[in-house]
Amino acid sequence: MDGFDLIIFDCDGVLVDSEIIAAEVESALLTEAGYPIGVEEMGERFAGMTWRNILLQIEREASIPLSASLLDKSEKMLDLRLAQDVKAIAGVEFAVSRLPMKRCICSNSSTKRLDMMLTKVGLKPLFAPNIFSAKDLGPDRAKPKPDIFLHGASQMGVSPDKVVVVEDSVHGVHAARAAGMRVIGFTGASHSYPAHADKLTDAGAETAISRMNDLPGVVAALAAWDNVL
């Protein structure tokens, strides 16, 4: 696998099956606040975005003033649900064990939430201490901006053109591509929808997989193709 020196994993919807939980909490809060939206639409449109940016986008689109209290309310409700219900994506340990390059996590979730989720599902030892949160970079640095991916590559000492990213959201794919990295889409979490893979590849992912067990083979194929070119 000479083509890549680093693989970066998103966390929510890639390593842990948390996006469906977030969609359930956030769709209920938005519907209650006067913006009816279902769980599937929530996942399709907003997966990978911060709650703050979701609220700002909805305010712009619908001209509905959304209370700032929704920010704190969602965070508290979501943390409780995640602590109780979040599970690991099947096959992560298998995939990681067969990927020889450096690895890290780059996520929009807070460091505290990442620590809680990864500890709960037993995946933290596979990545610590190389777990990076866009929230630690300062305001307005979250995906779809490329900042967190560039930060992760810099911390790992790898050039962006030697990085492959695993992402489940269009916003995350855009961020990785803007960082100059190659992307594999992932559609194996519970929030996936019928056009998920097509949307990821349309956004710039070179391919999409629905099983984490397939990741090592796909990474090897992309690296080999790169070497041929």
Phi and psi restraints in degrees (value plus and minus 20) as a CYANA .aco file:
   2 ASP   PHI     -87.9   -47.9
   2 ASP   PSI     -36.8     3.2
   3 GLY   PHI     -90.9   -50.9
   3 GLY   PSI     -42.3    -2.3
   4 PHE   PHI    -150.8  -110.8
   4 PHE   PSI     117.2   157.2
   5 ASP   PHI    -124.4   -84.4
   5 ASP   PSI     -32.8     7.2
   6 LEU   PHI    -170.5  -130.5
   6 LEU   PSI     118.0   158.0
   7 ILE   PHI    -136.0   -96.0
   7 ILE   PSI     108.1   148.1
   8 ILE   PHI    -128.3   -88.3
   8 ILE   PSI     108.1   148.1
   9 PHE   PHI    -124.0   -84.0
   9 PHE   PSI     111.4   151.4
  10 ASP   PHI     -86.2   -46.2
  10 ASP   PSI     143.8   183.8
  11 CYS   PHI    -123.1   -83.1
  11 CYS   PSI     -82.6   -42.6
  12 ASP   PHI     -86.6   -46.6
  12 ASP   PSI      99.9   139.9
  13 GLY   PHI      65.1   105.1
  13 GLY   PSI     -21.5    18.5
  14 VAL   PHI    -141.8  -101.8
  14 VAL   PSI     -70.3   -30.3
  15 LEU   PHI    -120.1   -80.1
  15 LEU   PSI     -55.1   -15.1
  16 VAL   PHI    -146.0  -106.0
  16 VAL   PSI     125.9   165.9
  17 ASP   PHI    -108.6   -68.6
  17 ASP   PSI      46.8    86.8
  18 SER   PHI    -124.8   -84.8
  18 SER   PSI     -40.5    -0.5
  19 GLU   PHI     -83.2   -43.2
  19 GLU   PSI     -55.3   -15.3
  20 ILE   PHI     -85.8   -45.8
  20 ILE   PSI     -55.7   -15.7
  21 ILE   PHI     -88.0   -48.0
  21 ILE   PSI     -64.4   -24.4
  22 ALA   PHI     -81.4   -41.4
  22 ALA   PSI     -61.7   -21.7
  23 ALA   PHI     -83.0   -43.0
  23 ALA   PSI     -58.7   -18.7
  24 GLU   PHI     -85.5   -45.5
  24 GLU   PSI     -65.6   -25.6
  25 VAL   PHI     -85.7   -45.7
  25 VAL   PSI     -68.1   -28.1
  26 GLU   PHI     -92.5   -52.5
  26 GLU   PSI     -56.1   -16.1
  27 SER   PHI     -86.0   -46.0
  27 SER   PSI     -57.5   -17.5
  28 ALA   PHI     -84.8   -44.8
  28 ALA   PSI     -62.6   -22.6
  29 LEU   PHI     -87.2   -47.2
  29 LEU   PSI     -62.1   -22.1
  30 LEU   PHI     -87.1   -47.1
  30 LEU   PSI     -61.0   -21.0
  31 THR   PHI     -81.9   -41.9
  31 THR   PSI     -63.0   -23.0
  32 GLU   PHI     -83.6   -43.6
  32 GLU   PSI     -51.6   -11.6
  33 ALA   PHI    -105.0   -65.0
  33 ALA   PSI     -20.0    20.0
  34 GLY   PHI      85.3   125.3
  34 GLY   PSI      -7.3    32.7
  35 TYR   PHI    -145.9  -105.9
  35 TYR   PSI      64.6   104.6
  36 PRO   PHI     -82.9   -42.9
  36 PRO   PSI     107.1   147.1
  37 ILE   PHI    -174.0  -134.0
  37 ILE   PSI     116.1   156.1
  38 GLY   PHI    -104.2   -64.2
  38 GLY   PSI     147.7   187.7
  39 VAL   PHI     -84.1   -44.1
  39 VAL   PSI     -63.9   -23.9
  40 GLU   PHI     -84.9   -44.9
  40 GLU   PSI     -63.2   -23.2
  41 GLU   PHI     -84.3   -44.3
  41 GLU   PSI     -56.9   -16.9
  42 MET   PHI     -79.7   -39.7
  42 MET   PSI     -67.1   -27.1
  43 GLY   PHI     -86.2   -46.2
  43 GLY   PSI     -61.3   -21.3
  44 GLU   PHI     -86.8   -46.8
  44 GLU   PSI     -61.5   -21.5
  45 ARG   PHI    -106.1   -66.1
  45 ARG   PSI     -54.9   -14.9
  46 PHE   PHI    -141.1  -101.1
  46 PHE   PSI     -19.9    20.1
  47 ALA   PHI     -76.8   -36.8
  47 ALA   PSI     114.7   154.7
  48 GLY   PHI      73.6   113.6
  48 GLY   PSI     -30.6     9.4
  49 MET   PHI    -116.7   -76.7
  49 MET   PSI     132.0   172.0
  50 THR   PHI     -91.8   -51.8
  50 THR   PSI     134.4   174.4
  51 TRP   PHI     -80.1   -40.1
  51 TRP   PSI     -59.0   -19.0
  52 ARG   PHI     -80.8   -40.8
  52 ARG   PSI     -65.9   -25.9
  53 ASN   PHI     -89.4   -49.4
  53 ASN   PSI     -51.2   -11.2
  54 ILE   PHI     -82.1   -42.1
  54 ILE   PSI     -68.5   -28.5
  55 LEU   PHI     -81.0   -41.0
  55 LEU   PSI     -62.8   -22.8
  56 LEU   PHI     -83.4   -43.4
  56 LEU   PSI     -61.2   -21.2
  57 GLN   PHI     -85.9   -45.9
  57 GLN   PSI     -62.3   -22.3
  58 ILE   PHI     -85.6   -45.6
  58 ILE   PSI     -59.5   -19.5
  59 GLU   PHI     -80.2   -40.2
  59 GLU   PSI     -60.5   -20.5
  60 ARG   PHI     -88.5   -48.5
  60 ARG   PSI     -62.1   -22.1
  61 GLU   PHI     -91.6   -51.6
  61 GLU   PSI     -63.7   -23.7
  62 ALA   PHI    -127.7   -87.7
  62 ALA   PSI     -23.5    16.5
  63 SER   PHI      34.9    74.9
  63 SER   PSI      17.1    57.1
  64 ILE   PHI    -127.3   -87.3
  64 ILE   PSI      97.5   137.5
  65 PRO   PHI     -91.3   -51.3
  65 PRO   PSI      99.4   139.4
  66 LEU   PHI    -122.7   -82.7
  66 LEU   PSI     107.9   147.9
  67 SER   PHI     -79.8   -39.8
  67 SER   PSI     118.4   158.4
  68 ALA   PHI     -81.1   -41.1
  68 ALA   PSI     -41.9    -1.9
  69 SER   PHI     -85.1   -45.1
  69 SER   PSI     -41.6    -1.6
  70 LEU   PHI     -83.1   -43.1
  70 LEU   PSI     -48.2    -8.2
  71 LEU   PHI     -79.9   -39.9
  71 LEU   PSI     -75.1   -35.1
  72 ASP   PHI     -89.2   -49.2
  72 ASP   PSI     -58.6   -18.6
  73 LYS   PHI     -81.6   -41.6
  73 LYS   PSI     -63.9   -23.9
  74 SER   PHI     -85.1   -45.1
  74 SER   PSI     -64.1   -24.1
  75 GLU   PHI     -79.5   -39.5
  75 GLU   PSI     -63.6   -23.6
  76 LYS   PHI     -87.9   -47.9
  76 LYS   PSI     -64.8   -24.8
  77 MET   PHI     -84.0   -44.0
  77 MET   PSI     -61.5   -21.5
  78 LEU   PHI     -88.4   -48.4
  78 LEU   PSI     -61.2   -21.2
  79 ASP   PHI     -80.1   -40.1
  79 ASP   PSI     -60.2   -20.2
  80 LEU   PHI     -84.6   -44.6
  80 LEU   PSI     -65.2   -25.2
  81 ARG   PHI     -85.3   -45.3
  81 ARG   PSI     -63.6   -23.6
  82 LEU   PHI     -83.7   -43.7
  82 LEU   PSI     -63.3   -23.3
  83 ALA   PHI     -80.2   -40.2
  83 ALA   PSI     -49.2    -9.2
  84 GLN   PHI    -110.8   -70.8
  84 GLN   PSI     -60.2   -20.2
  85 ASP   PHI    -135.1   -95.1
  85 ASP   PSI     -36.0     4.0
  86 VAL   PHI     -85.6   -45.6
  86 VAL   PSI     122.3   162.3
  87 LYS   PHI    -150.8  -110.8
  87 LYS   PSI     138.7   178.7
  88 ALA   PHI     -94.3   -54.3
  88 ALA   PSI     130.2   170.2
  89 ILE   PHI     -91.2   -51.2
  89 ILE   PSI     112.8   152.8
  90 ALA   PHI     -81.4   -41.4
  90 ALA   PSI     116.4   156.4
  91 GLY   PHI      73.0   113.0
  91 GLY   PSI     -21.4    18.6
  92 VAL   PHI     -82.7   -42.7
  92 VAL   PSI     -67.7   -27.7
  93 GLU   PHI     -82.1   -42.1
  93 GLU   PSI     -60.6   -20.6
  94 PHE   PHI     -79.3   -39.3
  94 PHE   PSI     -69.5   -29.5
  95 ALA   PHI     -81.5   -41.5
  95 ALA   PSI     -67.7   -27.7
  96 VAL   PHI     -81.7   -41.7
  96 VAL   PSI     -57.9   -17.9
  97 SER   PHI     -85.5   -45.5
  97 SER   PSI     -37.9     2.1
  98 ARG   PHI    -130.6   -90.6
  98 ARG   PSI      -8.3    31.7
  99 LEU   PHI    -131.2   -91.2
  99 LEU   PSI      89.7   129.7
 100 PRO   PHI     -99.9   -59.9
 100 PRO   PSI     -34.3     5.7
 101 MET   PHI    -100.3   -60.3
 101 MET   PSI     151.9   191.9
 102 LYS   PHI     -79.6   -39.6
 102 LYS   PSI     136.1   176.1
 103 ARG   PHI    -163.4  -123.4
 103 ARG   PSI     132.3   172.3
 104 CYS   PHI    -176.6  -136.6
 104 CYS   PSI     153.3   193.3
 105 ILE   PHI    -135.8   -95.8
 105 ILE   PSI     114.8   154.8
 106 CYS   PHI    -148.7  -108.7
 106 CYS   PSI      97.1   137.1
 107 SER   PHI    -157.4  -117.4
 107 SER   PSI     135.3   175.3
 108 ASN   PHI    -100.6   -60.6
 108 ASN   PSI     -36.6     3.4
 109 SER   PHI     -89.2   -49.2
 109 SER   PSI     136.7   176.7
 110 SER   PHI     -89.5   -49.5
 110 SER   PSI     137.8   177.8
 111 THR   PHI     -78.6   -38.6
 111 THR   PSI     -60.3   -20.3
 112 LYS   PHI     -82.9   -42.9
 112 LYS   PSI     -64.9   -24.9
 113 ARG   PHI     -88.9   -48.9
 113 ARG   PSI     -60.9   -20.9
 114 LEU   PHI     -78.2   -38.2
 114 LEU   PSI     -65.4   -25.4
 115 ASP   PHI     -81.2   -41.2
 115 ASP   PSI     -63.4   -23.4
 116 MET   PHI     -83.6   -43.6
 116 MET   PSI     -68.8   -28.8
 117 MET   PHI     -86.4   -46.4
 117 MET   PSI     -68.3   -28.3
 118 LEU   PHI     -86.5   -46.5
 118 LEU   PSI     -54.6   -14.6
 119 THR   PHI     -87.4   -47.4
 119 THR   PSI     -63.6   -23.6
 120 LYS   PHI     -80.6   -40.6
 120 LYS   PSI     -61.5   -21.5
 121 VAL   PHI    -112.0   -72.0
 121 VAL   PSI     -21.2    18.8
 122 GLY   PHI      63.2   103.2
 122 GLY   PSI      -4.9    35.1
 123 LEU   PHI    -117.6   -77.6
 123 LEU   PSI     -29.9    10.1
 124 LYS   PHI     -76.8   -36.8
 124 LYS   PSI     -63.4   -23.4
 125 PRO   PHI     -80.7   -40.7
 125 PRO   PSI     -42.6    -2.6
 126 LEU   PHI     -91.6   -51.6
 126 LEU   PSI     -41.8    -1.8
 127 PHE   PHI    -144.3  -104.3
 127 PHE   PSI     -47.6    -7.6
 128 ALA   PHI     -79.9   -39.9
 128 ALA   PSI     122.5   162.5
 129 PRO   PHI    -112.1   -72.1
 129 PRO   PSI      -7.0    33.0
 130 ASN   PHI    -109.3   -69.3
 130 ASN   PSI      43.9    83.9
 131 ILE   PHI    -145.7  -105.7
 131 ILE   PSI      93.7   133.7
 132 PHE   PHI    -138.7   -98.7
 132 PHE   PSI     115.8   155.8
 133 SER   PHI    -133.8   -93.8
 133 SER   PSI     113.4   153.4
 134 ALA   PHI     -82.8   -42.8
 134 ALA   PSI     -47.6    -7.6
 135 LYS   PHI     -83.8   -43.8
 135 LYS   PSI     -45.9    -5.9
 136 ASP   PHI     -97.1   -57.1
 136 ASP   PSI     -31.4     8.6
 137 LEU   PHI    -105.3   -65.3
 137 LEU   PSI     -35.0     5.0
 138 GLY   PHI      98.3   138.3
 138 GLY   PSI     155.9   195.9
 139 PRO   PHI     -87.1   -47.1
 139 PRO   PSI     128.5   168.5
 140 ASP   PHI      38.4    78.4
 140 ASP   PSI      18.6    58.6
 141 ARG   PHI    -137.7   -97.7
 141 ARG   PSI     -10.1    29.9
 142 ALA   PHI     -98.5   -58.5
 142 ALA   PSI     141.7   181.7
 143 LYS   PHI     -76.7   -36.7
 143 LYS   PSI     121.3   161.3
 144 PRO   PHI    -104.3   -64.3
 144 PRO   PSI     -12.7    27.3
 145 LYS   PHI     -91.3   -51.3
 145 LYS   PSI     131.4   171.4
 146 PRO   PHI    -103.7   -63.7
 146 PRO   PSI     -20.5    19.5
 147 ASP   PHI     -74.4   -34.4
 147 ASP   PSI     -65.7   -25.7
 148 ILE   PHI     -87.8   -47.8
 148 ILE   PSI     -55.7   -15.7
 149 PHE   PHI     -88.5   -48.5
 149 PHE   PSI     -61.5   -21.5
 150 LEU   PHI     -84.3   -44.3
 150 LEU   PSI     -57.9   -17.9
 151 HIS   PHI     -84.2   -44.2
 151 HIS   PSI     -66.0   -26.0
 152 GLY   PHI     -80.6   -40.6
 152 GLY   PSI     -65.1   -25.1
 153 ALA   PHI     -82.8   -42.8
 153 ALA   PSI     -61.0   -21.0
 154 SER   PHI     -83.2   -43.2
 154 SER   PSI     -63.7   -23.7
 155 GLN   PHI     -83.5   -43.5
 155 GLN   PSI     -51.4   -11.4
 156 MET   PHI    -109.6   -69.6
 156 MET   PSI     -23.6    16.4
 157 GLY   PHI      51.3    91.3
 157 GLY   PSI      15.1    55.1
 158 VAL   PHI    -146.6  -106.6
 158 VAL   PSI     118.9   158.9
 159 SER   PHI     -90.0   -50.0
 159 SER   PSI     120.9   160.9
 160 PRO   PHI     -73.6   -33.6
 160 PRO   PSI     -52.0   -12.0
 161 ASP   PHI     -95.3   -55.3
 161 ASP   PSI     -22.2    17.8
 162 LYS   PHI    -131.0   -91.0
 162 LYS   PSI       0.7    40.7
 163 VAL   PHI    -136.6   -96.6
 163 VAL   PSI     120.2   160.2
 164 VAL   PHI    -139.5   -99.5
 164 VAL   PSI     117.6   157.6
 165 VAL   PHI    -134.7   -94.7
 165 VAL   PSI     122.1   162.1
 166 VAL   PHI    -130.0   -90.0
 166 VAL   PSI      97.6   137.6
 167 GLU   PHI    -155.5  -115.5
 167 GLU   PSI     126.4   166.4
 168 ASP   PHI    -127.4   -87.4
 168 ASP   PSI     -27.3    12.7
 169 SER   PHI    -141.0  -101.0
 169 SER   PSI     129.8   169.8
 170 VAL   PHI     -78.8   -38.8
 170 VAL   PSI     -61.1   -21.1
 171 HIS   PHI     -83.7   -43.7
 171 HIS   PSI     -58.7   -18.7
 172 GLY   PHI     -88.7   -48.7
 172 GLY   PSI     -58.6   -18.6
 173 VAL   PHI     -83.2   -43.2
 173 VAL   PSI     -64.6   -24.6
 174 HIS   PHI     -78.5   -38.5
 174 HIS   PSI     -61.5   -21.5
 175 ALA   PHI     -83.6   -43.6
 175 ALA   PSI     -65.0   -25.0
 176 ALA   PHI     -86.5   -46.5
 176 ALA   PSI     -61.3   -21.3
 177 ARG   PHI     -86.2   -46.2
 177 ARG   PSI     -57.8   -17.8
 178 ALA   PHI     -85.0   -45.0
 178 ALA   PSI     -45.7    -5.7
 179 ALA   PHI    -102.4   -62.4
 179 ALA   PSI     -22.8    17.2
 180 GLY   PHI      62.5   102.5
 180 GLY   PSI       4.6    44.6
 181 MET   PHI    -129.9   -89.9
 181 MET   PSI     137.0   177.0
 182 ARG   PHI    -108.1   -68.1
 182 ARG   PSI     134.9   174.9
 183 VAL   PHI    -155.9  -115.9
 183 VAL   PSI     117.9   157.9
 184 ILE   PHI    -131.2   -91.2
 184 ILE   PSI     104.8   144.8
 185 GLY   PHI     -99.9   -59.9
 185 GLY   PSI     129.8   169.8
 186 PHE   PHI    -147.8  -107.8
 186 PHE   PSI     109.4   149.4
 187 THR   PHI    -146.1  -106.1
 187 THR   PSI       5.3    45.3
 188 GLY   PHI    -115.5   -75.5
 188 GLY   PSI     -14.4    25.6
 189 ALA   PHI    -111.1   -71.1
 189 ALA   PSI     149.8   189.8
 190 SER   PHI     -90.0   -50.0
 190 SER   PSI     -37.2     2.8
 191 HIS   PHI    -108.1   -68.1
 191 HIS   PSI     -17.3    22.7
 192 SER   PHI     -83.2   -43.2
 192 SER   PSI     136.1   176.1
 193 TYR   PHI    -158.3  -118.3
 193 TYR   PSI     146.3   186.3
 194 PRO   PHI     -74.4   -34.4
 194 PRO   PSI     -59.5   -19.5
 195 ALA   PHI    -115.9   -75.9
 195 ALA   PSI      -6.0    34.0
 196 HIS   PHI     -76.4   -36.4
 196 HIS   PSI     -74.1   -34.1
 197 ALA   PHI     -79.9   -39.9
 197 ALA   PSI     -62.6   -22.6
 198 ASP   PHI     -82.2   -42.2
 198 ASP   PSI     -60.6   -20.6
 199 LYS   PHI     -86.6   -46.6
 199 LYS   PSI     -56.9   -16.9
 200 LEU   PHI     -87.9   -47.9
 200 LEU   PSI     -62.5   -22.5
 201 THR   PHI     -91.2   -51.2
 201 THR   PSI     -55.4   -15.4
 202 ASP   PHI     -81.5   -41.5
 202 ASP   PSI     -52.8   -12.8
 203 ALA   PHI     -97.7   -57.7
 203 ALA   PSI     -36.1     3.9
 204 GLY   PHI     112.4   152.4
 204 GLY   PSI     -22.9    17.1
 205 ALA   PHI     -88.3   -48.3
 205 ALA   PSI     120.8   160.8
 206 GLU   PHI     -96.6   -56.6
 206 GLU   PSI     -46.4    -6.4
 207 THR   PHI    -181.0  -141.0
 207 THR   PSI     153.8   193.8
 208 ALA   PHI    -158.2  -118.2
 208 ALA   PSI     122.8   162.8
 209 ILE   PHI    -144.3  -104.3
 209 ILE   PSI     133.8   173.8
 210 SER   PHI    -132.8   -92.8
 210 SER   PSI     -24.9    15.1
 211 ARG   PHI    -148.0  -108.0
 211 ARG   PSI     108.2   148.2
 212 MET   PHI     -84.0   -44.0
 212 MET   PSI     -47.1    -7.1
 213 ASN   PHI     -80.6   -40.6
 213 ASN   PSI     -43.1    -3.1
 214 ASP   PHI    -102.8   -62.8
 214 ASP   PSI     -31.0     9.0
 215 LEU   PHI     -80.2   -40.2
 215 LEU   PSI     -68.5   -28.5
 216 PRO   PHI     -77.0   -37.0
 216 PRO   PSI     -61.9   -21.9
 217 GLY   PHI     -85.5   -45.5
 217 GLY   PSI     -58.8   -18.8
 218 VAL   PHI     -89.5   -49.5
 218 VAL   PSI     -61.6   -21.6
 219 VAL   PHI     -80.3   -40.3
 219 VAL   PSI     -64.5   -24.5
 220 ALA   PHI     -82.0   -42.0
 220 ALA   PSI     -60.3   -20.3
 221 ALA   PHI     -85.5   -45.5
 221 ALA   PSI     -62.4   -22.4
 222 LEU   PHI     -85.3   -45.3
 222 LEU   PSI     -58.8   -18.8
 223 ALA   PHI     -85.7   -45.7
 223 ALA   PSI     -61.6   -21.6
 224 ALA   PHI     -85.5   -45.5
 224 ALA   PSI     -62.4   -22.4
 225 TRP   PHI     -81.7   -41.7
 225 TRP   PSI     -59.9   -19.9
 226 ASP   PHI     -83.1   -43.1
 226 ASP   PSI     -60.5   -20.5
 227 ASN   PHI     -87.2   -47.2
 227 ASN   PSI     -55.5   -15.5
 228 VAL   PHI     -83.7   -43.7
 228 VAL   PSI     -63.3   -23.3
